[in-house]
Amino acid sequence: MSHVAPTSHRRPARASHRGHRSSDGSVQITSWLGLTFAYLVGWLLTWQSHVGVHAAGVTLLVMLVPITIGTFVAGFKQGLGSWKAALTTALAIAFTLLKFFF
């Protein structure tokens, strides 16, 4: 039979960290450039004639949109880091949204 420690010896429950904010600093330039690179790969895949490869590109681009929006929200709260890299990502998402809506 296994031993269970009595309740008086257990560690107290920790307080909620709901109000705790981490100070990680601004969004890294590699995050912006990684998102831009992922958009380029998605566009490259959508330009292929094979149906499966084209569908993979569309799926990638669709998944990148909410991630990019979340990164911009974090960037505006914590600092963009590099405004040039953020601008290239903004152009990438704008081009993608224009491609899907027009």
C-alpha positions in Angstrom: 0.0 0.0 0.0 1.4 3.4 -0.9 2.0 6.1 1.6 0.2 9.4 1.4 1.4 12.4 3.3 -1.0 13.8 5.9 -2.7 17.0 4.8 -0.9 19.0 7.4 2.4 18.4 5.7 1.2 19.3 2.2 2.3 22.4 0.5 -0.2 25.3 0.5 -2.0 26.0 -2.8 -0.3 28.7 -4.8 -2.0 32.0 -5.5 -3.4 32.7 -8.9 -1.0 34.4 -11.4 -3.9 35.9 -13.3 -2.7 39.5 -12.8 1.0 38.7 -13.3 2.5 40.0 -16.5 5.9 38.9 -17.8 8.3 41.5 -19.0 9.9 39.7 -21.9 10.5 42.9 -23.7 9.7 43.7 -27.3 8.9 41.2 -30.0 12.1 39.8 -31.5 13.2 40.6 -35.0 13.4 36.9 -35.7 9.7 36.5 -35.0 8.8 39.1 -37.6 11.2 37.7 -40.2 10.0 34.1 -39.4 6.4 35.2 -40.0 7.4 36.9 -43.3 9.3 33.8 -44.4 6.3 31.6 -43.6 4.1 33.9 -45.8 6.6 33.6 -48.6 6.5 29.8 -48.3 2.7 29.8 -48.3 2.6 32.0 -51.4 5.1 29.8 -53.1 3.0 26.7 -52.4 -0.3 28.4 -53.6 1.3 29.1 -56.9 2.0 25.4 -57.6 -0.3 23.5 -59.9 -0.7 20.4 -57.8 -4.0 20.5 -55.9 -2.5 19.1 -52.6 0.4 21.5 -52.6 -1.8 24.4 -53.4 -4.2 23.4 -50.6 -1.2 23.2 -48.2 -0.2 26.7 -49.1 -3.7 28.0 -48.6 -3.9 26.2 -45.2 -0.6 27.7 -44.1 -1.7 31.2 -45.1 -5.0 30.9 -43.3 -3.3 29.6 -40.1 -0.7 32.5 -40.2 -3.3 35.3 -40.2 -4.4 34.9 -36.5 -0.8 34.2 -35.4 0.3 37.4 -37.1 -2.6 39.4 -35.6 -1.6 38.1 -32.1 2.0 39.0 -32.7 1.0 42.5 -33.7 -1.2 42.8 -30.5 1.8 41.7 -28.4 4.0 44.0 -30.3 1.8 47.0 -29.6 1.7 46.1 -25.9 5.3 45.3 -25.4 7.1 47.1 -28.2 7.6 46.2 -31.9 11.3 45.6 -31.7 12.2 46.4 -35.2 9.7 48.5 -37.0 11.2 47.6 -40.4 10.7 43.9 -39.8 7.2 44.6 -38.4 6.5 46.6 -41.6 7.5 43.7 -43.9 5.2 41.4 -41.9 2.4 43.9 -42.2 2.9 44.0 -45.9 2.9 40.2 -46.1 -0.4 39.9 -44.2 -1.9 42.8 -46.3 -0.9 41.1 -49.5 -2.3 37.8 -48.2 -5.7 39.3 -47.2 -6.0 41.1 -50.5 -5.3 37.9 -52.3 -8.1 36.1 -50.5 -10.7 38.8 -50.6 -10.2 40.2 -54.1 
